[in-house]
Each structure stands twice: as C-alpha cells, then as structure tokens.
C-alpha cells in the first residue's frame, strides 16, 4: 500500500486532555483520525514519556471490533460510536468511511 503524505506531526495525534490521560494510564494505545498524522517509527513525547508509532494503516469504521474500541480507551463499539458522535455533533456514522489507525507503544528505558 502506498501511503499518502501525512497531515501533520505525531504530536498532533492526541489533542484532548482525556485522551492523553488514557494514553499515559496505558488504557489508550491507538487513535483513529480522518487523516494520517504519523508514520511508523515516528516518536513523540508527552509529559516526559516517549512513545513510538508502531503501526499506521487504513480501516473502515465498520471493520472495527470491540478490541479496537478498547484500544481507543472505551469499553466497546457502542461506546466508541457514541463518543465519536458526541465529539462531532451531526456527523453520521458511516461504516464504509475510511480512517487512519495510529498505534503506538511507550519506549521504556
């Protein structure tokens, strides 16, 4: 798969304080966005902790599983869909819509 140019730096992945807290607590390990914000191997730092982007890929919203939702820091797909629609009022849930999945891991040591 050929990747399109990314939209911005890895630091722009998480912009909401609640998402950052979930990431630092180890509950959130991925972020889905409508544009690519990082490349595999990119590193970023939040509150003195370093992370590496381990995977970047496209996915249709309808392909998501409860495990994918948990990696986003919510309980299941119903909670993920409700969160997305509350964050983007008026936006319909389109199962065929493609998003960019960014997955990361903390760099220890």
C-alpha positions as CSV (number, residue, x, y, z in Angstrom):
1,X,0.0,0.0,0.0
2,X,1.3,3.5,-0.9
3,X,0.9,5.9,2.0
4,X,-0.3,9.4,1.2
5,X,1.6,12.4,2.7
6,X,0.9,12.7,6.4
7,X,-1.2,15.6,7.6
8,X,1.0,16.7,10.5
9,X,3.4,15.6,13.1
10,X,2.9,12.7,15.5
11,X,2.4,15.2,18.4
12,X,-1.0,16.1,16.8
13,X,-2.4,12.6,17.3
14,X,-3.8,13.3,20.8
15,X,-5.3,16.7,21.3
16,X,-7.9,16.1,24.0
17,X,-6.7,16.0,27.7
18,X,-8.9,12.9,28.4
19,X,-7.2,11.0,25.5
20,X,-3.8,12.0,26.7
21,X,-4.6,10.9,30.3
22,X,-5.9,7.5,29.0
23,X,-2.7,7.1,26.9
24,X,-0.5,7.8,29.9
25,X,-2.5,5.4,32.0
26,X,-1.9,2.7,29.4
27,X,-5.6,2.4,28.6
28,X,-5.4,4.0,25.1
29,X,-3.0,2.6,22.6
30,X,-4.4,3.8,19.3
31,X,-6.1,6.8,17.7
32,X,-8.3,6.8,14.5
33,X,-8.3,10.0,12.5
34,X,-9.6,11.1,9.1
35,X,-6.0,12.0,8.0
36,X,-2.6,10.4,8.6
37,X,-0.8,12.1,11.4
38,X,2.3,10.0,11.7
39,X,4.5,7.3,10.1
40,X,5.6,4.0,11.6
41,X,8.7,4.6,13.6
42,X,7.9,8.3,14.4
43,X,8.5,9.1,18.0
44,X,6.8,11.7,20.2
45,X,6.9,12.7,23.8
46,X,4.2,13.6,26.2
47,X,4.8,14.6,29.9
48,X,8.4,13.4,29.6
49,X,7.5,10.0,28.4
50,X,8.5,8.8,24.9
51,X,6.3,6.8,22.5
52,X,6.9,5.2,19.1
53,X,4.3,4.8,16.4
54,X,4.3,1.1,15.7
55,X,1.6,0.9,13.0
56,X,-0.2,3.1,10.6
57,X,-3.0,1.7,8.4
58,X,-6.4,2.5,7.0
59,X,-9.5,0.8,8.2
60,X,-13.2,1.2,7.5
61,X,-15.3,2.2,10.6
62,X,-17.5,-0.9,10.0
63,X,-14.5,-3.2,10.3
64,X,-13.8,-2.1,13.9
65,X,-14.2,-4.6,16.7
66,X,-14.7,-4.3,20.4
67,X,-11.0,-4.9,20.8
68,X,-10.3,-2.0,18.5
69,X,-12.6,0.2,20.6
70,X,-10.8,-0.9,23.8
71,X,-7.5,0.2,22.2
72,X,-9.2,3.6,21.8
73,X,-9.8,3.7,25.6
74,X,-13.5,2.9,25.6
75,X,-15.4,-0.3,26.6
76,X,-16.9,-1.4,23.3
77,X,-18.0,-0.3,19.8
78,X,-21.3,1.2,21.1
79,X,-19.3,3.4,23.5
80,X,-16.8,4.3,20.7
81,X,-19.6,5.3,18.3
82,X,-21.3,7.3,21.0
83,X,-18.0,9.1,21.8
84,X,-17.3,9.9,18.1
85,X,-20.8,11.2,17.5
86,X,-20.6,13.4,20.7
87,X,-17.2,14.8,19.7
88,X,-18.6,15.5,16.2
89,X,-22.2,16.6,16.5
90,X,-24.3,16.0,13.4
91,X,-21.7,13.6,11.9
92,X,-23.4,10.4,10.7
93,X,-21.8,7.1,11.5
94,X,-20.7,5.7,8.1
95,X,-19.5,2.1,8.3
96,X,-17.7,2.4,5.0
97,X,-15.8,5.6,5.9
98,X,-12.1,5.0,6.0
99,X,-10.0,6.3,8.8
100,X,-6.2,6.1,9.6
101,X,-5.4,3.9,12.6
102,X,-2.3,5.1,14.5
103,X,-1.0,2.6,17.1
104,X,1.9,3.3,19.5
105,X,3.9,1.8,22.3
106,X,5.8,3.5,25.1
107,X,9.6,3.4,24.8
108,X,10.9,2.1,28.1
109,X,14.4,2.7,29.5
